[in-house]
Amino acid sequence: MGQAARTTKLLLDLSEREQGGANRDKRRYLEETVAILDAARVFYLHFFLANPDKLMERVEVISKQTGEVADRLISTDKLLTWAEFQTVETAEHPDPLPAWNFSQAFPQFPNRYRRSVIKDCIGKARGYLSTLSNWQSKGSKKGKPGKPGASNHPTLYAGTYSLDLDELDVRKSFVRLKVYTGSAWTWVHYPTRYNRYFERRRSEEGWEQESPTLVLTKQGASLHFLQTKTITAKKIVESKRDPDLVTVAVDLNVKFLAVITVRQHGKIMATRFVCDQGLDAHRYRHLKQVAKKQWQAGKVVQGERSNQQLWAHIRRQNTDRAHKTARAIVEVCEQYPGCVLVFERLRKIKRSGGSKSRRLNRKQANQVKGNITQLAKEKAYAIGVVCVEVNPHGTSQYCSRCGAKGMRFSLAAGQRTTGKGGKLFFCSTCRYECHADFNASVNVHHSFFREYHWQPLAYKSG
Ligand SMILES: [Zn+2]
């Protein structure tokens, strides 16, 4: 059993008033809210770090199921109650610690926000203390962990926000947020860039709603809705014993981002090629530009977009392609319930020659591969498909039909040129010829079942 998680973003409409967006004051309120919550977080971080013993207190817990007494770290809820008792003025407890009077420092601070801040700080302070004690026990002088930062995207627990979504009229969707205006706390309506896609994701069955977070950036503001789902999936070792097991293997490349093959009973049943749709060539063009500008010793060319924007553009394209490729992989998995998804462990790229732009482009391509693996893993897990990574040794060099060592070649004007960069694969032992990426993808299945002599002895499940 495990948990899958995903987020869906809902953008707040902060365009000018005439275009139907929120006015500038509302934008400022969001900034004020984030600022005051950060300030409150600084307060509680200092408070907890001043009381490390309480933070790491061990308490005896009696298990409800077995009745055994266990020694556990004090729970977050108990710590929360304790911290509120020490710092907040209430009718029953009118005098908190004078040095730590939160009610005086932050008057009228909403309870829900305070609790979210305290919980946040407990996590941060505990994480810091445990890395600190690890570092102390190691005894090295270098790498002393830094104090945790206070800024974070505020979590909106129930009571600090409400969604008014009107499905019929998209323009009528609002979110009500409790915000700080700089002097007081009030409820404010924010128009959203609501879409059907958002509603579909939110109402999808099996997903549980968690508290959303408010993410404020230079470009805009959005609410990130977190959803979780409990997944029950078989272990890889168990699946492997099943004679009817379907394996979906993926070979990641540059031009064909993914070559997906499906295998059952030793036979390849389906194949899907996912093309990069010109991403590599497009990125290369931009990187040439970047390399040129870097060579010009940081001089910005007048009238041209800066490298920063260029990088953002490249990053966006990479992520977009990675998401789409991962989606394609999971679409294949969806057709075979109970299948196992097999990837190659990502190779370390060797420092190869070539121009600077070429080297930059290889590095980017490798990062895209990593992103695809990660995203496909998450998306597949959400539908109950477990992913395993196998050793990449030999998958592109050996014949997927007989296991002998073969060679790569390419065809140009009827002429065969053998070489490493060839798109096709040829086995001189059994005269088998096919697309090199397809051959590699089929070999990934062999790696998983360890069927040939060149297969490594151990595989790591992930
Ligand atoms: Zn062969």
Residues whose N, C-alpha, C, O or C-beta is under 5 A from the ligand:
A	BS01	ZN	C399 R401 C402 G403 A404 C427 T429 C430 Y432
